[in-house]
């Protein structure tokens, strides 16, 4: 991931394409996920993995807007019920994309989208379960232990992982993230998570994947300055601000 407007490289989407104001992420400093540990994580695919997502129900995936904004639904498939992005589980087609109407590619605000599947997933399997949503308006407390997961790169600029990986990071106070990135860059629609000293984070290829606290979806992997850098937390869409929108637009 890289941050627009800070003198560094342009932001990069999880599929590796430079995208104004958005950033991809993968798991740095984590471990291979055990079967059933994060059963709501899915892989979004074109010809290969490009972003993550989370199962909301049998027909709906929650992901980041920057992953799918402007995309044609028929070009995207979802692999679920597998710890590998390239094999196993089941592939389903996407029939519709709903990007949040307030999404901005320049500020990465409202970075959330829903995917409608052309056929229903079979849930209740080990690696195929819906993730609970938080209460509308909720905001995870600073210091809370959160888990982010995906198939992204295991180092900044590295290669994506063939196996699902996860890492535990603490929620960072929004005021701290604002001091790191600038007050205007971190809105109340975003939350931050990471270690002050760095070493643990999402990275390229993890965008759109879930950030959970106690098994509840509190964030969607969105952007950040590089991967696992000291004094730069990873930035996630604050799901608590979109619960009503998700419920109103899901299938």
N, C-alpha and C positions, 0 to 999 in steps of 0.2 A: 504494500500500500504506500501511497505517497500523497502528500497534501498540497492541493492547489494554492498558489498564492503565497507560499513560504520560501520561495527561491529554489525549491527543489524540483524534481521531475514532476510531470503531470500525474494526476491520479490515474490509477490503472484498475480496470474492472477485473473481476475474478477470472474472466476468460482470456485475460492478457491484453485486451484491447485498451488503448488509452481512452479514457472516458472523462470528460470535463466534470470535475467535482466529485468523482466517485472512486472508490478504492476497493480492491479485492483483498481477501485475507485467507491464510491457511493456518494450520496448527503448528506452533513453534513451542518446544519445551514440553510437549505432552507425551501421552502414551497411547498405544493401540487400544481401541475400545473393545471391551468384552461384549460378547453377544448379549443383547438386551439392555445394555447400560444406557444407551441413548436411542431408544427404538423409534423415535419420531424423525430422525434425520434421513433425508433423501438426497439423491444426486440428480441434478438437472443436467441434461445432456443434449448436445447437438450431434456431432459425430463422436464427441467425447465429453467428459465431465467439464462443466464450466462454472457451476455455482452449486450451492447447497439450498436446502429448503427444509421446512418442518411440516409434518402432517397435522392438519387441523381436524379433518374428518375424512371419510372414505372418498370424498369427491374433490377435496380442496387442499392445496399446498400453500403455505405462507412463505414468501421469500422477499428479497430486497428488490425494490423498484429498479435500481440501476442494473440489475441482472437481466431484466426482461423488457424494459421500456423500449418501445419501438420494434420489438421482435414479433415475428409471425408465429402464432401458436403451433401451427402444424410442423414447425422446424424443431420443436422442443419435445423431449421425452423425459419421463421421470422414472428412475430406478429406485425401487423400495424393497424392504425386507432383505437387505444384503449389507454386509460389512465392506464389500468391495464396490467401487464405483464402476468397474469395468465388466463385472460378471455376477451371476447369481441373482437371486431375488426375482422380481418381475418388472418388466418395462411397460409403462402405460403412456399413451399419447396425451398431449395437452390440447384442449379444444377452445379455451378462452383465457385471456389475460386481463385482469383488472389492476391497473396501476393507480395508486392513490392520486386523486385529482390535484392534491397540493404538492406532489413531488417536484423538486427542483434539481435538475442535473448540475447546476452551478454551485448550490449550497449543500446538496445531499440531504436537505430537510424532507421529512415525510417519506423516507426511503423504505417503502413497504408496498408489496403487490400480492395478489392472489392468483393462483392458477387453477382453472377448472379442468378436471381430467375427463377424457372421453369415455372412460369406463371406470367403475368404482374399484378402489383397492379392497383387498381382503385384509381387514385389520384383526388384531388379536394375536398375530403371530409374534414370534420372539423379537423380531427387528421391525415390526410394523404396528405401531400404536400411536394414537392421537396424543398430542401434547396439551396439557391443561393451560388455559389462559389465566392471567392475573385479573384482579378486579379493575374495572374501568377507572382510570386516573391514578393507578398505583405507581409507585416509584421505588425501586429496590434501594434498601438502605446502604450507605457507604460502609464498606467492610464486609458485606455479605459475601459468602462464598458462591461463586457462579461457575458453571461448566459451559464451555463452548466446544463444538465438535465439527469435524469436516474432513475432507480429503485434500485440503490445500497443501501448499508447500511447507516443508518443515524448516525452512530457513528463507530469509528474504532473498528473492531472486532464484530460489532453488526449484526443484522438481516437485510435482504434486505427489501425494502419497497414494499407493494402490489400496491401502487399508484405511478404514475409518480411524481417526485419531481424535483424542479429546484432551483438554487441559483445564485445570481449575485455576481461576483468577479471581481476585477480590473486586467487588464493585468499588469504583473510585468516585469520590464526591464530584458533582458537576462543576463546582467552583474550582476544583483542582484541574479538571480537564480544560476549563476555560482559561486558566492561567497557562496551561501547556500550549493550547492551540489558538487562543484569542477568544475573548468573550463572545463576539458575534458569530464565531464558527460553531460553537456548541450551543444548540438551542434546547429548550425544555422538551423537545421531541426526541432527544438523544440521551443515552446513558453511556458511561465509560467503565471499562474494566481492565485491569492489568496490574503488574508489579512495578513499583517505582524504579527498581533496579533493572527492569526489563527481563528478558529471557523466557517469557511465557506470553503467548498471544495467538490470535488467528492470523492468517496470511493469505497470499494470492490463492484463489480457489475455494476459500471458505465463505466468501460473501453469500448472503442469503440464508446461511445456516443459523441454528438456534443458539441463544444464550439462555440458560436456565438456572434458576435458583430454587432448590428444593423440588426439582422436577416440574417447575412451572415456567412457561415461556415468558421471559421478561425482556429479551432483546433479540434483534436480528443483526447478524454481522454486516457491518456497513462500510466503515472506512477507518483510516488512521495514517500516521506518518511512519512509513516503513512497516516492519514487523518486529515486535518484541524489543523495540528500542527503549532505553532508559528514559524516563520522564515523558513518555508519550503513550498514554493509555490507548487501547483499542476502542473505537467508537461504534455503538450499536443503536439501532432504532429502538426507541422506548415503546414496547408493545402495549404497556398500560394505557397509553394515550389513544390506542386504535382498537380497543376491544369491541366497542359498539360498531365501528366501521366494519371490522371483520365479520361480526355476527350478522350485520345487515347485508353483506355482499357475498358471503360464502354460499355454497350450493348444498 
